[in-house]
Amino acid sequence: METRGFPTSADIYLELDGKKIAVVQGYTARAAKSSRFVEAFGESEPVAAVDGQRTYTLELTRLYATDDAVSDGISFYDLEDFSLVICKPDRKVIYSGCQWSEIQEEGRLNDMVAEKVTLAASKRIETTA
Protein backbone atom coordinates (compact mmCIF):
# COMPACT_ATOMS: atom_id res chain seq x y z
CA MET A 1 0.00 0.00 0.00
CA GLU A 2 1.37 3.39 -1.01
CA THR A 3 1.63 6.00 1.72
CA ARG A 4 0.74 9.51 0.68
CA GLY A 5 1.54 12.76 2.41
CA PHE A 6 -0.61 15.81 2.84
CA PRO A 7 -2.70 17.03 -0.10
CA THR A 8 -0.97 19.23 -2.65
CA SER A 9 -2.53 21.61 -5.14
CA ALA A 10 -2.82 18.69 -7.58
CA ASP A 11 -5.04 16.98 -4.99
CA ILE A 12 -7.43 19.92 -4.55
CA TYR A 13 -9.32 20.97 -7.64
CA LEU A 14 -12.54 22.24 -9.17
CA GLU A 15 -14.46 19.93 -11.44
CA LEU A 16 -17.22 20.73 -13.93
CA ASP A 17 -19.03 18.02 -15.91
CA GLY A 18 -16.35 15.48 -14.97
CA LYS A 19 -13.44 17.71 -16.13
CA LYS A 20 -10.77 19.23 -13.89
CA ILE A 21 -11.01 22.98 -14.58
CA ALA A 22 -8.78 24.48 -11.88
CA VAL A 23 -6.28 23.46 -9.25
CA VAL A 24 -6.46 25.01 -5.80
CA GLN A 25 -3.50 25.76 -3.57
CA GLY A 26 -5.41 25.88 -0.26
CA TYR A 27 -8.85 25.88 1.29
CA THR A 28 -10.83 26.49 4.45
CA ALA A 29 -14.14 24.68 4.91
CA ARG A 30 -16.91 25.63 7.32
CA ALA A 31 -20.03 23.58 7.95
CA ALA A 32 -23.04 24.95 9.79
CA LYS A 33 -26.29 23.32 10.82
CA SER A 34 -29.47 24.99 11.92
CA SER A 35 -31.28 23.23 14.76
CA ARG A 36 -34.53 23.97 16.48
CA PHE A 37 -35.82 22.98 19.86
CA VAL A 38 -39.05 21.10 20.52
CA GLU A 39 -40.90 22.45 23.47
CA ALA A 40 -43.65 20.70 25.43
CA PHE A 41 -46.41 22.44 27.33
CA GLY A 42 -45.58 22.65 31.01
CA GLU A 43 -41.89 21.78 30.59
CA SER A 44 -39.28 24.34 31.65
CA GLU A 45 -36.69 23.03 29.16
CA PRO A 46 -36.94 21.76 25.57
CA VAL A 47 -37.67 18.04 25.27
CA ALA A 48 -35.59 17.57 22.10
CA ALA A 49 -33.49 19.26 19.45
CA VAL A 50 -34.25 18.61 15.77
CA ASP A 51 -31.57 18.78 13.08
CA GLY A 52 -32.03 21.37 10.39
CA GLN A 53 -30.36 22.08 7.08
CA ARG A 54 -26.60 21.99 6.68
CA THR A 55 -24.68 24.64 4.83
CA TYR A 56 -21.10 24.48 3.59
CA THR A 57 -18.99 27.57 2.98
CA LEU A 58 -15.54 27.18 1.45
CA GLU A 59 -12.77 29.70 0.99
CA LEU A 60 -10.30 28.73 -1.70
CA THR A 61 -6.92 30.40 -2.18
CA ARG A 62 -4.83 30.61 -5.35
CA LEU A 63 -6.95 28.97 -8.05
CA TYR A 64 -5.19 28.24 -11.32
CA ALA A 65 -7.31 27.47 -14.38
CA THR A 66 -6.19 24.35 -16.25
CA ASP A 67 -4.97 24.67 -19.84
CA ASP A 68 -8.12 22.84 -21.02
CA ALA A 69 -10.36 25.26 -19.14
CA VAL A 70 -8.51 28.23 -20.64
CA SER A 71 -8.78 26.81 -24.16
CA ASP A 72 -12.49 26.07 -23.56
CA GLY A 73 -12.96 29.70 -22.52
CA ILE A 74 -14.18 28.86 -19.02
CA SER A 75 -14.33 31.85 -16.68
CA PHE A 76 -14.50 31.63 -12.89
CA TYR A 77 -17.24 34.27 -13.05
CA ASP A 78 -19.48 32.04 -15.21
CA LEU A 79 -19.15 28.89 -13.09
CA GLU A 80 -22.31 27.31 -11.69
CA ASP A 81 -23.08 23.90 -10.23
CA PHE A 82 -19.48 22.69 -10.04
CA SER A 83 -17.65 20.54 -7.48
CA LEU A 84 -14.64 20.96 -5.23
CA VAL A 85 -12.66 17.73 -4.87
CA ILE A 86 -10.17 17.27 -2.03
CA CYS A 87 -8.05 14.10 -2.19
CA LYS A 88 -6.73 13.14 1.24
CA PRO A 89 -4.45 10.17 1.98
CA ASP A 90 -7.29 7.89 3.11
CA ARG A 91 -10.40 9.41 1.49
CA LYS A 92 -11.81 11.86 -1.03
CA VAL A 93 -14.10 14.71 0.03
CA ILE A 94 -16.39 16.16 -2.62
CA TYR A 95 -18.42 19.33 -2.19
CA SER A 96 -21.01 19.42 -4.97
CA GLY A 97 -23.65 21.83 -6.20
CA CYS A 98 -21.21 24.71 -5.70
CA GLN A 99 -21.93 28.36 -6.47
CA TRP A 100 -19.40 31.13 -5.94
CA SER A 101 -20.32 34.10 -3.77
CA GLU A 102 -17.13 36.17 -3.89
CA ILE A 103 -14.05 36.32 -6.11
CA GLN A 104 -10.92 38.31 -5.35
CA GLU A 105 -8.29 38.72 -8.07
CA GLU A 106 -4.74 40.01 -7.94
CA GLY A 107 -1.99 39.73 -10.46
CA ARG A 108 -1.15 40.42 -14.04
CA LEU A 109 -3.31 40.94 -17.09
CA ASN A 110 -4.36 37.65 -18.79
CA ASP A 111 -3.17 35.65 -15.77
CA MET A 112 -5.76 32.92 -15.12
CA VAL A 113 -5.35 33.04 -11.34
CA ALA A 114 -7.99 33.94 -8.77
CA GLU A 115 -6.46 34.76 -5.40
CA LYS A 116 -9.47 33.96 -3.26
CA VAL A 117 -12.87 32.48 -4.08
CA THR A 118 -15.64 31.99 -1.54
CA LEU A 119 -18.28 29.45 -2.47
CA ALA A 120 -21.32 27.69 -1.06
CA ALA A 121 -21.88 23.97 -1.59
CA SER A 122 -25.18 22.15 -1.30
CA LYS A 123 -23.75 18.71 -0.50
CA ARG A 124 -20.68 17.09 1.08
CA ILE A 125 -19.72 13.49 0.31
CA GLU A 126 -16.81 11.41 1.63
CA THR A 127 -15.55 8.31 -0.15
CA THR A 128 -12.74 5.99 0.88
CA ALA A 129 -9.64 6.01 -1.31
Salt bridges, closest charged atoms under 4 A:
ASP11 OD1 - ARG4 NH2 2.81
ASP51 OD1 - LYS33 NZ 3.16
GLU59 OE2 - ARG30 NH1 3.48
GLU59 OE1 - LYS116 NZ 3.76
ASP72 OD2 - LYS19 NZ 3.39
ASP90 OD1 - ARG91 NH1 3.06
ASP111 OD2 - ARG108 NH2 3.57
GLU115 OE2 - ARG62 NH1 2.14
GLU126 OE1 - ARG91 NE 2.86
GLU126 OE2 - ARG124 NH2 2.84
